[in-house]
Amino acid sequence: MARYPTLPFTINAETVEQMYREIQRWSSVLVNDLDSRDMEIDSMPSTNIYRVVTVTSIGRPRKGDIAYSGSSGKFKGYVSNGSTTEWQDLN
């Protein structure tokens, strides 16, 4: 179980510096945990198939998502092209 920092009862320049270092340390831990979670989620295959007017209305698409765009009348897939991920026509 994680041990969370507590705030000191008295505040002076030394405790402010100590609190700042502790916040930096915990933010690094949080960023690493969120990055790990995002990589795990992105590596899972998607099973989402949408029917929308435009694919831009899909809030958080994942690689492998498929959508039928009513405005273009086409199926689109959310695919990765090197460093970018974007919707591309499938037909």
C-alpha positions as CSV (number, residue, x, y, z in Angstrom):
1,M,0.0,0.0,0.0
2,A,1.3,3.5,-0.9
3,R,2.4,5.8,1.8
4,Y,1.0,9.3,1.1
5,P,2.7,12.5,2.3
6,T,1.1,14.6,5.0
7,L,1.3,18.4,5.4
8,P,3.4,19.8,8.3
9,F,1.7,21.7,11.1
10,T,4.2,24.6,10.9
11,I,5.2,26.3,7.7
12,N,8.6,27.9,7.2
13,A,11.1,28.2,4.3
14,E,12.5,24.7,5.0
15,T,9.1,23.0,5.1
16,V,8.0,24.8,1.9
17,E,11.2,23.5,0.2
18,Q,10.6,20.0,1.6
19,M,6.9,20.1,0.5
20,Y,8.0,21.2,-3.0
21,R,10.4,18.3,-3.3
22,E,7.8,15.8,-2.0
23,I,5.2,17.1,-4.6
24,Q,7.8,16.7,-7.4
25,R,8.5,13.2,-6.3
26,W,4.8,12.2,-6.1
27,S,4.1,13.9,-9.4
28,S,6.8,11.8,-11.1
29,V,5.3,8.6,-9.6
30,L,1.8,9.7,-10.8
31,V,3.1,10.4,-14.3
32,N,4.9,7.1,-14.5
33,D,1.7,5.2,-13.3
34,L,-0.5,7.0,-15.8
35,D,2.0,6.4,-18.7
36,S,2.0,2.7,-17.8
37,R,-1.8,2.6,-17.7
38,D,-2.1,4.4,-21.0
39,M,0.4,2.0,-22.7
40,E,-1.6,-1.0,-21.3
41,I,-4.9,0.4,-22.6
42,D,-3.4,1.3,-26.0
43,S,-2.0,-2.2,-26.4
44,M,-5.5,-3.8,-25.8
45,P,-7.4,-4.5,-29.1
46,S,-10.4,-2.3,-29.6
47,T,-13.8,-3.6,-30.2
48,N,-15.6,-0.3,-30.5
49,I,-17.7,0.2,-33.7
50,Y,-19.4,3.6,-34.0
51,R,-22.1,5.0,-36.2
52,V,-21.7,8.8,-36.3
53,V,-22.3,11.8,-38.4
54,T,-18.6,12.7,-38.4
55,V,-15.7,10.8,-36.7
56,T,-14.5,14.0,-35.1
57,S,-17.5,13.7,-32.7
58,I,-15.9,10.6,-31.1
59,G,-14.2,11.9,-28.0
60,R,-11.4,9.4,-27.2
61,P,-10.9,7.0,-30.1
62,R,-8.3,4.1,-29.7
63,K,-6.2,2.4,-32.3
64,G,-8.4,-0.2,-34.0
65,D,-11.7,1.6,-33.5
66,I,-14.0,1.5,-36.6
67,A,-16.7,4.1,-37.4
68,Y,-19.3,4.6,-40.1
69,S,-19.2,8.3,-41.0
70,G,-22.7,9.3,-42.1
71,S,-21.5,12.6,-43.6
72,S,-19.0,10.9,-45.9
73,G,-20.8,7.6,-46.3
74,K,-17.6,5.7,-45.5
75,F,-16.2,3.3,-43.0
76,K,-13.2,4.8,-41.2
77,G,-10.5,3.1,-39.0
78,Y,-8.5,4.8,-36.3
79,V,-5.0,3.7,-37.3
80,S,-1.4,4.5,-36.4
81,N,1.0,6.0,-39.0
82,G,4.4,6.1,-37.4
83,S,4.1,8.9,-34.7
84,T,0.6,10.0,-35.5
85,T,-2.8,8.3,-35.0
86,E,-5.7,9.3,-37.2
87,W,-8.9,8.3,-38.9
88,Q,-8.5,6.9,-42.4
89,D,-10.9,5.6,-45.0
90,L,-11.3,1.8,-45.0
91,N,-13.2,1.6,-48.3
